[in-house]
């Protein structure tokens, strides 16, 4: 995998680094790891998708899982 030279065209999601694989699959990795509670709840720091719209949805799901786990952990 490599970071695209046209990274700006990939879009941005705050707190996540987005890149496209050599096979044109979209990937994102979170800049800061999730909490232990979120990881235990299976919030994934690195995710993939077929396109940016799907990638945004997958990231939103991970952030929701993490948020709910962190609230329950308090």
C-alpha positions as CSV (number, residue, x, y, z in Angstrom):
1,X,0.0,0.0,0.0
2,X,1.1,3.6,-0.5
3,X,-0.2,7.0,0.2
4,X,-1.6,8.5,-3.0
5,X,0.2,11.5,-4.5
6,X,-3.3,12.9,-4.9
7,X,-4.1,12.6,-1.2
8,X,-6.2,15.8,-1.3
9,X,-8.6,14.0,-3.6
10,X,-9.2,11.2,-1.1
11,X,-10.9,13.6,1.3
12,X,-10.3,14.1,5.0
13,X,-11.8,12.8,8.2
14,X,-10.5,14.5,11.3
15,X,-8.4,12.2,13.5
16,X,-8.0,9.6,10.7
17,X,-5.3,9.1,8.0
18,X,-6.8,8.0,4.7
19,X,-5.0,6.2,2.0
20,X,-5.7,4.0,-1.1
21,X,-4.1,0.6,-1.6
22,X,-2.4,-0.5,-4.8
23,X,-5.6,-2.4,-5.5
24,X,-7.6,0.9,-5.2
25,X,-9.2,-0.1,-1.8
26,X,-9.7,2.8,0.6
27,X,-8.1,2.5,4.1
28,X,-8.1,4.7,7.1
29,X,-6.2,4.5,10.4
30,X,-6.9,6.5,13.5
31,X,-4.2,8.9,14.5
32,X,-4.7,8.2,18.2
33,X,-5.5,4.7,19.5
34,X,-8.9,4.0,21.0
35,X,-9.2,3.4,24.7
36,X,-8.8,-0.1,26.1
37,X,-12.5,-0.2,26.7
38,X,-13.2,0.7,23.1
39,X,-10.8,-1.9,21.8
40,X,-12.4,-4.5,24.0
41,X,-15.7,-3.5,22.5
42,X,-14.1,-4.2,19.1
43,X,-13.6,-0.6,17.8
44,X,-11.0,-1.0,15.1
45,X,-8.3,1.6,14.6
46,X,-7.7,0.6,11.0
47,X,-10.6,0.0,8.6
48,X,-11.1,-0.4,4.9
49,X,-13.9,0.1,2.3
50,X,-14.6,0.1,-1.4
51,X,-15.1,3.9,-1.6
52,X,-15.0,7.1,0.5
53,X,-18.7,7.0,1.3
54,X,-18.4,3.5,2.7
55,X,-15.2,4.4,4.5
56,X,-16.9,7.3,6.2
57,X,-19.7,5.0,7.3
58,X,-17.3,2.4,8.7
59,X,-15.3,5.1,10.6
60,X,-18.6,6.5,12.0
61,X,-19.4,3.0,13.3
62,X,-16.0,2.6,14.9
63,X,-16.3,6.0,16.6
64,X,-19.8,5.1,17.8
65,X,-18.6,1.8,19.3
66,X,-15.8,3.6,21.0
67,X,-18.0,6.3,22.4
68,X,-20.5,3.9,23.8
69,X,-17.8,1.7,25.3
70,X,-16.1,4.7,26.9
71,X,-19.4,5.9,28.4
72,X,-20.1,2.4,29.8
73,X,-16.6,2.3,31.3
74,X,-17.1,5.3,33.5
